[in-house]
Amino acid sequence: MQRRYSSTRLVMSLSLILTLGSALPGQTSNIESGRRYDRLIIRNVMMVDGNGTPAQGPVDIVIEGSAIQSVRGARRGENPYAHEAHVIDGSGMYALPGLINLHAHIHDTRGRRAIPFDYLYKLWLSCGITTVRDVGSNTQKTLKERDKSRAGEIAAPRIFLYMRAGGRTPAEARQAVRRIKQAGGDGVKIFGMDRDIMEAAVSEARALGLRVAHHVGVEETDARHDAAFGVTSIEHWYGVPDAALRGSQNFPYWYNYNDESDRFRYAGRLWREADPEKLKKVLKDMVAQQVSWCPTFVIYEANRGLLRAQNQPWFDDYLHPVLEEYFVPHPANHGSYHWNWTTTDEVFWKENYRIWMKAVRAFADMGGLVGCGEDAGYIYMLYGFSLIRELELHQEAGFHPIDVIMHATGSNARILGLEDKLGRIRQGWLADVILVEGNPLKNLRVLYPTGTLDMVDGQVVRTGGVRWTIKDGFVYDARALLREVKDMVSAARAQEQE
């Protein structure tokens, strides 16, 4: 198949070679990728915890099996771990809690063509993502993948599976939620429900101890009902401005919601129609009822800049041809709607983003809990890379990088109800830690596995990137995983050309 987005990026290609071939800042002893050790030491590393506090250090982090045994100040001028068998010297690096992707899809097909789970998992791990909340997939397959990840049988993030509940009546919705509980689902996702059906589904989920993610569309329910019924999180942003309209949105008479070209074009005109005073009340109600918000800014970014989205530099080496084909505009593929996308559409969407980001910032200022997810696999967004881009967009929305990192770690753990296990580098917490070459508080782009350009000794070099991803005590060489993805993509492209 002919490449659709390829271009000559000599600087990027040379920079990737520099990134993947450079040496560690410190020494590493007896560390094998994919192994969990009885005792692992990360010494002399700066730490950015996931609780909204600034960097501190250097510290030594001691991991025993799957848990963090201790975090303590590094002893300057001496090495108390000379006798230890498994040590990572973190000198010059920053340690963060493993990133949590709150809105993920574990795809094994795109456009009815197979795509390997391994492709997604290794992209996520190479980007420092140690936990994903799946909100839509082949649930029977994902349940098996979740169990294999928990057992350490595969190199994959920890998986939480939120299954979709449906039903044409309140009774059917309650029964659907009970089936999710019986099947071992970790939570419930709802979408496109009438008011009485949604109320029944959320009520049943709460009774069974299941959290609820609501992908709101243009439907009878909106953020007011999320607050009234007790939804855990609103996904994306539909439902929030809808609740602040004066009547209906100003749709043209020929508009068809099921036509995605219509739907997403006029979604770009929604926020400007929301009444600011009504919106403020909606946000306050969400905060009062502890409804969190996972905005997924990144998944709609193509709407405000299509050329940028189509030509992301990592596509050259890491875009699987099956995913590449799925992105080509076609009404059969969800999210592939950018035919006849105009400058006017992008201008509306740029204004949409300004108002939307201001609302998310206001929600947080009122005490609302903001999460972080990517929704990759659609609309030109690549797994893993898109979550890092989402962090950048949170900073664009006005959040300090300290708070941005908290959104993807401690806050996401709270939304999952696992703030006593995940999202922190703290004694007793699960051993999910990433080591980054560079300071993400200075530049979030150092979290991209391909790093970022910098000037060092008068030379432009590529620096940064996650070096080690530790999930549940299992240590993964992030660079090696990225090389494996590149080889996987190269082999798939070669097969396409046969």
Secondary structure, DSSP 8 states (H G I E B T S, - for coil): ---SS----HHHHHHHHHHHH---SS-EES--TTEE-SSEEEEEEEE--TTS---EEEEEEEEETTEEEEEEE--TT--TTTT-SSEEE-TT-EEEE-EEEEEE---SEETTEE--HHHHHHHHHHTTEEEEEE-SS-HHHHHHHHHHHHTT-SS--EEEEEEE---SSHHHHHHHHHHHHHHT-SEEEEES--HHHHHHHHHHHHHTT-EEEEE--SSS--HHHHHHHT-SEEESSTTTTGGGSSSS----TT--TTSHHHHHHHHTTTGGGS-HHHHHHHHHHHHHTT-EEE--GGGGGGGG-HHHHHT-TTHHHH--HHHHHHHS--TTSTT---SS--HHHHHHHHHHHHHHHHHHHHHHHTT--B------SSTT--TTHHHHHHHHHHHHTT--HHHHHHIIIIIHHHHHT-TTTSSS--TTSB--EEEESS-TTT-GGGGSTT-EEEEETTEEEEE--EEEEEETTEEEEHHHHHHHHHHHHHHHHHHHT-
